[in-house]
């Protein structure tokens, strides 16, 4: 696969993906376009987390300066090396790569007029066809992409090993969230309840991949092969 060469320093997306709640020993590793906003909203509401910043709960900046230090945002490297991972029960959620990519295209390229500098550097343009969007993503390695199309494995692995103890799937979010909620309540006494619908769009799981033209399916599979291997090993999703 040919990779697009971009100017400027590479942006490492082993950034501060981990939201750690050191008190109860709970951590969530965010994956954009995989119920990320809903999960962050639920954690903030149920644990009474407020921020000194003017950012909304869905924004990373909200978690960088929380009142009373109830939450910390950190890189996976720091989370593991400083011993936080050993003290926490950690979870995340993923989404079928084709469905996640289609959702991102619809939200960022079709619904919005303004694109991030990272998307523009990738050659993405407002209103471009989905096939052209997939091609641009396929040609750009993880360290050069916008976070919304970064591989999920690249976010959740550290030194070749998955950091979270549990990885749920958006396609089975009700059952998987119930498991997460039970583990959090057993550990902290906090009842999470059902997951809200903040920014959650219609789920199009494996069916999204199966209805795409073969060429697009092949591009997505090659670009996100590690994601498929780890989270969606069954070709049917």
Buried (B, 14 or more C-beta within 10 A) or exposed (E): EEEBEBEEEEBEBBBBBBBBBBEBBBBBBBBBBBBBBBBBBBBBEBBEBEBEBEBBBBBBEBBBEBEEEBBBBBBBBBBBEEEBBEEBBBBBBBBBBBBBBBBBBBBBBEEEEEBBEBBEBBBBEBEBEBBBBBBBBBBBBBBBBBBBBBBBBBBBBBEEEBBBEBBBBBBEBEEBBBEBBEBBBEEBEBEBEEBBEBBBEEBBBBBBBEEBEEEBBEBBBEBBEBBBEBBBEEEEB
